[in-house]
Amino acid sequence: MNPRERMKTAMDRGTPDRVPVMCQLSIGHMILQLGIPPVDFWHDGEIFANGLIRLRQIYGFDGILVSLHGHDPNWREKIRAREKTSEEEILTLADGKRMIHPYNDLPRPESFIPPQVDLATLTDADLPAQLGYIPVSQGLHFAINQSTRFAIFERIHQTTGLEFSLHGEVTSPFDYFLDFLGHEQGLISLIEYPDKAKWVLSRFALLVSQLAADMCDVEIDAVKISSPFAGASFISPEMYKEFVLPYEAEIVHTVRKKNVHAYVHTCGVIGDRLELMFESGASGIECLDPPPLGNVELEEAKQRTRGLGFIKGNIDSVNTLLAKGGVDILADVKECLEIGKQGGGFILSTACSVAPGVEREKLRLLREAAELWG
């Protein structure tokens, strides 16, 4: 099997020739490993695409996840000044706003004022008519250039052909909702204005579904739905059913109609909602964070999700890859493989993003272990 066939077999809940390996890498890890100035890596679509291709090669992954798309080809024209220090690059934009780009982390605005949106008086005119941004983190938006929305996928295809599994990423309507209202106000609104909250969620579900449908047309194998705020640390299973599940199911349905896989990414504590996540119709789920990051034991997760879809995980990037030595890492990965590969439908991965400080040789052990025991 080639890497793409191997990933497809696993996502189809089959048993490939060996367990496929594919991790999500943090922006900080990618910058450190590639040695590329963080401003260029974040803003330049060609540099970002080439970086993803290079990292796949370094780690022997069977697939590539494109987490940012729609890079502005004229981004340099919008910069007034660029300053480098020992720890970061400071970007001054044409409008006077400043962005801080650390050498080992996501960029951040110099200052951030949470949204001041009153859900009680919100009207249809206040909601976006199209998705013009990705809500990467609180206060950090990645603008989607509408004329180059999916150019990065075309660049990767031109370089790698169809040998490797290519995945796109969209963001959960619940994440857009929290970003739009502010996290605190958004969570409070679920209790104070539940019907109005569902109205806003429905708008974002429609827009994300449209984006996902268009993304599927550039020959990708899967769409990851990033849903980081839908775990037990934020909302109960009952609230998950009411405010997350219906809207993510709409996206999943749209993607599956295109004959493309859809999987849901929720980090942290999700042991109480594994089966619920599959009620969206998703092909698979990640991150399955093990203790102490989360509360998911892989063996139990395999038993509970058997027949529902594939699972992707669940090596602890912090307490295993960052803190342990090679022998102990291999032991942990071997155990994960022995459990995960039973019955097929398993992709070996870190539970969530690879931490910035994880050494290259440690992460390469995942592919080595898959060759030995997968």
C-alpha positions as CSV (number, residue, x, y, z in Angstrom):
1,M,0.0,0.0,0.0
2,N,1.1,3.6,-0.6
3,P,0.6,6.1,2.3
4,R,-2.7,7.4,0.8
5,E,-4.2,3.9,0.4
6,R,-3.0,3.0,4.0
7,M,-4.8,6.0,5.4
8,K,-7.9,5.4,3.4
9,T,-8.1,1.8,4.6
10,A,-7.8,2.9,8.2
11,M,-10.4,5.7,7.8
12,D,-12.7,3.1,6.2
13,R,-12.3,1.1,9.4
14,G,-10.2,-1.6,7.7
15,T,-6.9,-3.1,8.5
16,P,-4.0,-1.7,6.3
17,D,-0.6,-3.3,5.8
18,R,0.6,-1.4,8.9
19,V,-0.9,1.2,11.1
20,P,-0.6,4.7,9.4
21,V,1.1,7.5,11.2
22,M,0.0,11.1,11.0
23,C,0.3,13.8,13.7
24,Q,-1.0,17.3,14.0
25,L,2.0,19.6,14.6
26,S,1.8,22.9,16.6
27,I,2.8,26.0,14.8
28,G,5.6,26.5,17.3
29,H,7.0,23.0,16.6
30,M,6.9,23.6,12.8
31,I,8.7,26.9,13.1
32,L,11.4,25.5,15.3
33,Q,12.0,22.4,13.1
34,L,12.0,24.3,9.8
35,G,14.1,27.3,11.0
36,I,11.8,29.6,9.0
37,P,11.1,33.1,10.3
38,P,7.6,32.9,11.9
39,V,6.2,35.9,10.0
40,D,7.0,34.3,6.6
41,F,5.7,30.8,7.7
42,W,2.4,32.2,9.0
43,H,1.6,34.6,6.1
44,D,3.1,33.1,3.0
45,G,1.1,30.3,1.4
46,E,4.0,28.9,-0.7
47,I,6.3,28.8,2.3
48,F,3.6,27.2,4.5
49,A,2.9,24.6,1.9
50,N,6.5,23.7,1.4
51,G,7.0,23.5,5.2
52,L,4.1,21.0,5.5
53,I,5.6,18.9,2.7
54,R,9.1,19.0,4.3
55,L,7.7,18.0,7.8
56,R,5.8,15.1,6.4
57,Q,9.1,13.9,4.8
58,I,11.1,14.4,8.1
59,Y,8.6,12.4,10.1
60,G,7.5,9.8,7.6
61,F,3.9,10.7,8.0
62,D,1.3,9.0,5.8
63,G,-0.7,12.2,5.4
64,I,-0.6,16.0,5.5
65,L,-3.0,18.2,7.5
66,V,-3.6,21.7,6.1
67,S,-4.7,23.8,9.1
68,L,-4.5,27.2,7.4
69,H,-5.7,28.1,3.9
70,G,-6.5,31.2,1.9
71,H,-3.2,32.9,2.3
72,D,-3.0,36.4,1.0
73,P,-0.5,36.6,-1.9
74,N,0.0,40.3,-1.3
75,W,0.6,40.1,2.4
76,R,4.0,41.8,2.3
77,E,2.3,45.0,0.9
78,K,0.3,45.3,4.1
79,I,3.3,45.5,6.4
80,R,4.6,48.9,7.6
81,A,7.5,47.6,9.7
82,R,9.2,44.3,10.8
83,E,11.4,44.1,13.9
84,K,13.4,41.1,15.1
85,T,14.4,40.4,18.7
86,S,16.0,37.4,20.3
87,E,12.6,35.9,21.2
88,E,10.1,37.1,18.5
89,E,9.3,39.1,15.4
90,I,7.2,42.2,15.8
91,L,5.0,43.1,12.9
92,T,3.5,46.5,12.4
93,L,0.7,46.5,9.9
94,A,-0.4,49.3,7.6
95,D,-3.3,50.1,9.9
96,G,-0.9,50.5,12.9
97,K,-1.8,47.3,14.7
98,R,1.0,45.2,15.9
99,M,1.3,41.4,15.9
100,I,3.8,39.4,18.0
101,H,5.3,36.4,16.3
102,P,7.3,34.2,18.7
103,Y,9.9,31.8,17.4
104,N,8.2,28.9,19.2
105,D,4.4,29.6,19.3
106,L,1.4,31.0,17.6
107,P,1.4,34.7,16.8
108,R,-0.8,37.0,19.0
109,P,-2.0,40.6,18.7
110,E,-0.2,43.1,20.9
111,S,-3.5,43.9,22.6
112,F,-6.8,42.2,22.6
113,I,-10.3,43.5,23.6
114,P,-12.9,40.7,23.9
115,P,-16.0,41.2,21.7
116,Q,-18.8,43.3,23.0
117,V,-21.8,41.6,21.5
118,D,-25.2,41.7,23.1
119,L,-27.0,38.5,22.0
120,A,-30.3,39.8,23.2
121,T,-30.4,42.6,20.6
122,L,-28.4,40.8,17.8
123,T,-30.0,41.0,14.4
124,D,-29.4,39.0,11.2
125,A,-27.5,42.0,9.7
126,D,-25.0,41.6,12.5
127,L,-24.0,38.1,11.4
128,P,-21.4,37.4,8.7
129,A,-22.7,36.5,5.2
130,Q,-19.5,34.4,4.5
131,L,-16.6,33.1,6.4
132,G,-13.7,35.5,6.0
133,Y,-11.5,34.1,8.8
134,I,-10.4,31.1,10.8
135,P,-10.7,31.6,14.6
136,V,-7.3,30.1,15.5
137,S,-7.3,31.2,19.1
138,Q,-8.9,33.9,21.2
139,G,-7.9,37.2,19.6
140,L,-6.1,35.6,16.7
141,H,-7.9,35.3,13.3
142,F,-6.4,34.0,10.1
143,A,-7.9,36.0,7.3
144,I,-9.2,33.8,4.3
145,N,-8.4,35.4,1.0
146,Q,-11.4,34.5,-1.1
147,S,-9.5,34.4,-4.4
148,T,-6.9,31.9,-3.0
149,R,-9.0,29.9,-0.6
150,F,-7.7,26.5,-1.6
151,A,-4.5,27.4,-3.5
152,I,-2.4,25.6,-0.9
153,F,-4.0,22.3,-1.7
154,E,-3.1,22.7,-5.3
155,R,0.5,23.5,-4.4
156,I,0.8,20.4,-2.3
157,H,-0.8,18.2,-5.0
158,Q,1.6,19.6,-7.6
159,T,4.6,18.7,-5.5
160,T,3.5,15.4,-4.0
161,G,1.0,14.0,-6.5
162,L,-1.6,11.7,-4.9
163,E,0.8,9.5,-2.9
164,F,-0.1,10.9,0.5
165,S,-3.4,11.4,2.3
166,L,-4.3,15.1,2.2
167,H,-6.6,16.6,4.9
168,G,-8.3,19.9,5.1
169,E,-9.5,21.6,8.3
170,V,-12.6,23.7,9.2
171,T,-13.7,25.0,12.6
172,S,-16.7,24.0,14.5
173,P,-19.7,26.4,14.6
174,F,-19.4,26.3,18.4
175,D,-15.9,27.7,18.2
176,Y,-17.1,30.5,15.8
177,F,-19.9,31.2,18.2
178,L,-17.6,31.6,21.2
179,D,-15.2,33.7,19.2
180,F,-18.0,35.9,17.9
181,L,-19.5,36.6,21.3
182,G,-16.4,36.2,23.5
183,H,-15.8,33.0,25.4
184,E,-17.3,34.1,28.7
185,Q,-20.4,35.8,27.3
186,G,-20.8,32.9,24.8
187,L,-21.0,30.3,27.5
188,I,-23.3,32.4,29.7
189,S,-25.6,32.9,26.6
190,L,-26.2,29.2,26.3
191,I,-28.1,29.4,29.6
192,E,-29.6,32.9,29.3
193,Y,-30.6,33.0,25.6
194,P,-30.5,29.3,24.3
195,D,-32.8,29.9,21.3
196,K,-30.9,33.0,20.2
197,A,-27.6,31.0,20.6
198,K,-29.0,28.2,18.4
199,W,-29.9,30.8,15.8
200,V,-26.3,32.1,15.7
201,L,-25.0,28.5,15.7
202,S,-27.2,27.7,12.7
203,R,-25.8,30.6,10.7
204,F,-22.2,29.5,11.4
205,A,-23.1,25.9,10.6
206,L,-24.4,26.9,7.2
207,L,-21.3,28.9,6.4
208,V,-18.8,26.3,7.6
209,S,-20.7,23.6,5.7
210,Q,-20.4,25.7,2.5
211,L,-16.7,26.2,3.1
212,A,-16.2,22.4,3.7
213,A,-18.2,21.5,0.6
214,D,-16.0,23.7,-1.6
215,M,-12.9,22.4,0.1
216,C,-13.9,18.8,-0.8
217,D,-13.8,19.7,-4.5
218,V,-10.0,20.1,-4.4
219,E,-9.4,16.4,-4.1
220,I,-8.8,15.9,-0.4
221,D,-9.3,12.7,1.5
222,A,-10.7,14.0,4.8
223,V,-11.9,17.2,6.5
224,K,-11.0,17.7,10.1
225,I,-13.6,19.6,12.2
226,S,-11.7,21.4,14.9
227,S,-13.8,21.6,18.0
228,P,-11.5,22.3,20.9
229,F,-14.1,23.9,23.3
230,A,-16.6,21.0,23.2
231,G,-15.1,18.9,26.0
232,A,-16.2,18.3,29.5
233,S,-14.0,21.1,30.8
234,F,-16.4,23.6,29.1
235,I,-19.9,22.0,28.6
236,S,-21.8,19.0,29.9
237,P,-22.9,16.1,27.7
238,E,-26.4,17.5,27.7
239,M,-25.2,20.9,26.4
240,Y,-23.1,19.1,23.9
241,K,-26.2,17.4,22.5
242,E,-28.0,20.7,22.3
243,F,-25.4,23.2,21.2
244,V,-22.6,21.2,19.4
245,L,-23.8,17.9,18.0
246,P,-26.6,19.2,15.6
247,Y,-24.4,21.8,14.0
248,E,-21.3,19.6,13.6
249,A,-23.6,16.9,12.2
250,E,-24.6,19.3,9.4
251,I,-21.0,19.8,8.4
252,V,-20.3,16.0,8.6
253,H,-23.4,15.3,6.4
254,T,-22.2,17.8,3.8
255,V,-18.7,16.4,3.7
256,R,-19.8,12.7,3.5
257,K,-22.1,13.5,0.6
258,K,-18.9,14.5,-1.2
259,N,-17.5,11.0,-0.5
260,V,-14.9,12.6,1.8
261,H,-14.2,11.5,5.3
262,A,-15.0,13.9,8.2
263,Y,-13.5,13.5,11.7
264,V,-13.9,15.6,14.8
265,H,-11.0,17.0,16.9
266,T,-11.9,17.7,20.5
267,C,-9.1,17.8,23.1
268,G,-9.1,17.4,26.8
269,V,-11.6,15.5,28.8
270,I,-14.0,13.7,26.4
271,G,-14.5,10.3,28.1
272,D,-18.1,11.0,28.8
273,R,-19.0,11.8,25.2
274,L,-17.1,9.4,22.9
275,E,-20.2,7.8,21.5
276,L,-22.0,11.2,21.3
277,M,-19.2,12.5,19.0
278,F,-20.0,9.7,16.6
279,E,-23.7,10.5,16.6
280,S,-22.8,13.4,14.3
281,G,-22.1,10.7,11.6
282,A,-18.4,11.5,11.8
283,S,-16.0,8.9,10.2
284,G,-13.6,9.2,13.1
285,I,-12.6,11.2,16.2
286,E,-9.4,12.5,17.8
287,C,-7.6,13.4,20.2
288,L,-8.4,10.9,22.9
289,D,-6.1,12.6,25.3
290,P,-4.9,10.1,28.0
291,P,-4.5,11.0,31.7
292,P,-3.3,13.5,32.9
293,L,-4.1,15.6,29.8
294,G,-7.5,14.1,29.5
295,N,-9.3,11.0,30.7
296,V,-9.4,8.6,27.7
297,E,-7.8,5.1,28.0
298,L,-7.3,3.7,24.6
299,E,-8.4,0.2,25.3
300,E,-11.7,1.4,26.7
301,A,-12.1,3.8,23.8
302,K,-11.6,1.0,21.3
303,Q,-14.2,-1.1,23.0
304,R,-16.8,1.7,23.2
305,T,-16.3,2.9,19.6
306,R,-16.0,-0.4,17.9
307,G,-18.1,-0.3,14.7
308,L,-18.7,3.5,15.0
309,G,-15.7,4.8,13.1
310,F,-12.0,5.2,13.2
311,I,-10.0,6.7,16.0
312,K,-6.8,8.7,15.8
313,G,-4.4,9.0,18.8
314,N,-3.3,8.9,21.5
315,I,0.3,9.4,22.5
316,D,0.8,12.1,25.1
317,S,2.9,14.8,23.5
318,V,3.8,16.4,26.8
319,N,4.2,13.7,29.4
320,T,5.6,11.1,26.9
321,L,7.3,12.8,24.0
322,L,8.5,15.9,25.9
323,A,9.4,14.3,29.2
324,K,10.6,10.8,28.5
325,G,13.6,9.3,26.8
326,G,13.6,7.1,23.7
327,V,13.3,3.7,25.4
328,D,10.3,4.8,27.4
329,I,8.7,6.5,24.4
330,L,9.0,3.3,22.3
331,A,7.4,1.3,25.1
332,D,4.5,3.7,25.3
333,V,4.0,3.8,21.6
334,K,4.3,0.0,21.3
335,E,1.5,-0.4,23.9
336,C,-0.6,2.1,22.0
337,L,-0.1,0.2,18.7
338,E,-0.9,-3.2,20.2
339,I,-4.2,-1.9,21.5
340,G,-5.1,0.4,18.6
341,K,-4.4,-1.9,15.7
342,Q,-6.8,-4.6,16.9
343,G,-9.8,-4.7,14.6
344,G,-8.4,-2.0,12.3
345,G,-9.7,1.6,12.0
346,F,-6.7,3.1,13.9
347,I,-4.3,5.9,13.0
348,L,-1.3,6.4,15.3
349,S,-0.9,10.0,16.3
350,T,-0.1,12.2,19.2
351,A,-3.3,12.9,21.2
352,C,-3.3,16.6,20.3
353,S,-0.7,18.9,18.7
354,V,2.9,18.0,19.0
355,A,4.4,20.4,21.7
356,P,6.9,23.0,20.3
357,G,9.8,21.6,22.4
358,V,9.5,18.0,21.3
359,E,12.8,16.9,19.8
360,R,12.8,15.7,16.2
361,E,14.3,12.3,16.9
362,K,11.7,11.6,19.5
363,L,8.8,12.2,17.2
364,R,10.4,10.1,14.5
365,L,10.1,7.1,16.8
366,L,6.4,6.9,16.0
367,R,7.1,5.9,12.4
368,E,9.8,3.6,13.6
369,A,7.5,1.9,16.1
370,A,4.8,1.5,13.5
371,E,7.2,-0.3,11.2
372,L,8.2,-2.6,14.0
373,W,4.9,-3.3,15.7
374,G,2.1,-1.8,13.6
